[in-house]
Amino acid sequence: MTGRRRWSTEEILDTAAELLRTSDAESFSVRKLAAALGTDSSSLYRHFRNKTELLRAVADRILLAAMDGYRPEGNWKQRVTGLALRLREAFGEQLQLAAVWGRYGSGGTGSRLVMEELLQALRTSGLPDEEVPVRYHRIVILLAALIASEAGISTITPEEYEQGMEQFRVAVLGADPERFPALAHFARDIRPLGADRRAAFEEILAAHLAQIEAQIP
């Protein structure tokens, strides 16, 4: 009698990542993953204790890929910005996993590499050591929020996008100037959430780093 195939951890994570390309963390389940692999859930629990641990491992592979070949360059702000853009690009190819990272975090090697680089960059900024962990935490929250926010927009269908754009135009261009005077005044310059996200990402991050720089003794 032929025994059931044993799947490696990497094969399990590959399949989980593929499932997460077309579904979110809420609808993802170990049972669905097992079905895709042609096995039962119990065999997967030999590798991961629960769904959250599995999702963290999948997200960590994105961080690990982002850090592959990374070399810090420039001053501390340039290092943080360069790393942030690498993370955005890495998750940009699998935006559902950005939402996973934003919600569940990660504790693997990829996560440690990101933490190490951010902490090292901040230490060279001139901040007192006691301030570095606080500033690190704020930066990570900002990056996770900005990157994960793009996941929702990336998954909508063309029909949903057009419907949303039409609603946006009605809401903005059709605003009653008496009730919404500011909105009516700026209506033709207001842009939808999906517009210029990279520029917005860089500007928000730059403003945050400038704020940190202003507080360096």
C-alpha positions in Angstrom: 0.0 0.0 0.0 1.4 3.4 -1.0 1.8 5.8 1.9 0.5 9.3 1.8 2.9 11.9 0.5 4.8 14.0 3.1 4.8 17.6 2.2 7.8 19.8 3.1 7.4 23.0 5.0 8.4 25.0 1.9 5.8 23.2 -0.3 3.1 24.0 2.3 4.1 27.6 2.4 4.2 27.8 -1.4 0.7 26.5 -1.6 -0.6 28.7 1.2 0.9 31.8 -0.6 -0.8 30.8 -3.8 -4.2 30.5 -2.0 -3.7 33.9 -0.4 -3.2 35.5 -3.8 -6.9 35.0 -4.4 -8.4 35.1 -0.9 -7.9 37.0 2.3 -6.7 35.8 5.7 -10.3 35.6 7.0 -11.5 33.1 4.4 -8.2 31.2 4.3 -8.2 28.0 6.4 -5.9 25.1 7.2 -8.7 22.8 5.9 -8.6 24.6 2.5 -4.9 24.4 2.4 -4.9 20.7 3.2 -7.5 20.1 0.4 -5.3 22.0 -2.1 -2.4 19.7 -1.1 -4.5 16.6 -1.2 -4.0 15.8 2.4 -5.7 16.2 5.7 -5.4 19.0 8.2 -3.7 16.9 10.9 -0.6 16.4 8.6 -0.2 20.2 8.4 -0.3 20.6 12.2 3.0 18.7 12.3 4.6 21.8 10.7 2.5 24.6 12.2 0.5 24.6 15.4 -2.3 26.8 14.1 -3.5 29.0 11.3 -1.9 32.1 12.8 1.5 30.6 13.0 1.2 29.4 9.4 0.2 32.9 8.2 3.1 34.5 10.0 5.5 32.1 8.3 4.1 32.9 4.9 4.4 36.7 5.6 8.0 36.1 6.9 9.0 34.7 3.5 8.1 38.0 1.9 10.2 39.8 4.4 13.1 37.4 3.7 12.8 37.9 0.0 12.8 41.7 0.5 16.0 41.5 2.4 17.7 39.2 -0.1 20.7 41.1 -1.5 19.9 44.1 0.6 22.9 46.5 1.3 22.4 49.6 3.5 23.3 52.8 1.7 23.3 56.5 2.7 22.4 58.1 5.9 19.8 56.8 8.4 16.8 58.4 6.6 18.0 57.0 3.3 18.4 53.5 4.8 14.9 53.5 6.3 13.4 54.8 3.1 15.2 52.3 1.0 14.1 49.5 3.2 10.5 50.7 3.3 10.4 50.8 -0.5 11.9 47.3 -0.7 9.1 46.0 1.6 6.4 47.8 -0.4 7.8 46.3 -3.6 8.0 42.8 -2.2 4.5 42.9 -0.8 3.3 44.6 -3.9 3.5 41.3 -5.8 1.4 39.6 -3.1 -0.7 42.3 -1.5 -3.0 39.9 0.4 0.1 38.9 2.3 0.7 42.6 3.2 -2.6 42.5 5.0 -1.5 39.3 6.7 1.7 40.9 7.8 -0.1 44.0 9.0 -2.5 41.9 11.1 -0.4 39.0 12.3 3.2 40.2 12.1 6.0 37.8 11.8 8.7 36.4 14.1 11.0 34.5 11.6 14.4 35.3 10.1 12.9 37.8 7.6 11.4 39.8 10.5 14.6 39.8 12.4 16.5 41.1 9.4 14.1 43.9 9.0 14.2 44.7 12.7 18.0 44.7 12.8 18.3 47.1 9.8 15.7 49.5 11.2 17.3 49.5 14.6 20.8 49.9 13.2 19.7 52.8 11.0 18.0 54.6 13.9 21.1 54.1 16.1 23.2 56.0 13.6 20.6 58.9 13.6 21.9 60.4 16.8 18.8 59.4 18.8 19.4 58.4 22.4 19.3 54.6 22.8 16.2 54.9 25.0 14.3 56.5 22.1 15.3 54.0 19.4 12.8 51.2 20.3 9.9 53.7 20.5 10.8 55.2 17.1 11.3 51.8 15.6 7.8 50.7 16.7 6.2 53.8 15.2 7.9 53.3 11.9 6.9 49.6 11.7 3.3 50.5 12.5 3.3 53.2 9.8 4.9 50.9 7.2 2.5 48.0 8.0 -0.5 50.3 7.7 0.6 51.9 4.5 1.5 48.6 2.8 -1.5 46.7 4.0 -3.9 49.5 3.0 -3.0 48.7 -0.6 -4.2 45.1 -0.3 -7.8 46.0 -0.4 -7.6 48.2 -3.5 -5.5 45.5 -5.4 -8.1 42.8 -5.0 -11.2 44.6 -6.4 -12.4 43.6 -9.9 -12.4 46.1 -12.8 -16.2 46.3 -12.5 -16.0 47.1 -8.8 -13.3 49.7 -9.5 -15.4 51.5 -12.1 -18.4 51.4 -9.8 -16.3 52.9 -7.0 -15.0 55.6 -9.3 -18.5 56.5 -10.4 -19.6 56.8 -6.8 -16.5 58.9 -6.0 -17.3 61.3 -8.8 -20.9 61.6 -7.7 -19.9 62.1 -4.0 -17.3 64.7 -4.9 -18.4 66.6 -8.0 -22.0 66.4 -6.9 -21.5 67.7 -3.4 -23.9 70.4 -2.3 -21.8 73.6 -2.0 -24.0 74.9 0.8 -23.7 71.8 2.9 -20.1 70.9 1.9 -18.5 74.2 0.9 -14.9 73.0 1.3 -15.5 69.8 -0.6 -17.2 71.7 -3.4 -14.3 74.2 -3.6 -11.6 71.4 -3.9 -13.8 68.9 -5.8 -11.8 69.0 -9.1 -8.5 68.5 -7.3 -9.5 65.7 -4.9 -8.2 62.4 -6.0 -9.5 58.9 -5.2 -7.6 56.7 -2.7 -6.0 54.6 -5.4 -4.3 57.5 -7.1 -0.5 58.1 -6.7 -0.1 55.7 -3.8 3.7 55.4 -4.2 4.1 59.2 -4.0 1.8 59.3 -1.0 3.7 56.4 0.6 7.0 58.3 0.2 5.7 61.6 1.3 4.1 60.2 4.5 7.2 58.3 5.4 9.5 61.4 4.7 7.3 63.5 6.9 7.5 61.0 9.7 11.3 60.7 9.4 11.6 64.5 9.4 9.6 64.6 12.6 12.1 62.2 14.1 15.0 64.2 12.8 13.7 67.3 14.4 13.8 65.7 17.8 17.4 64.5 17.6 19.5 66.3 20.1 
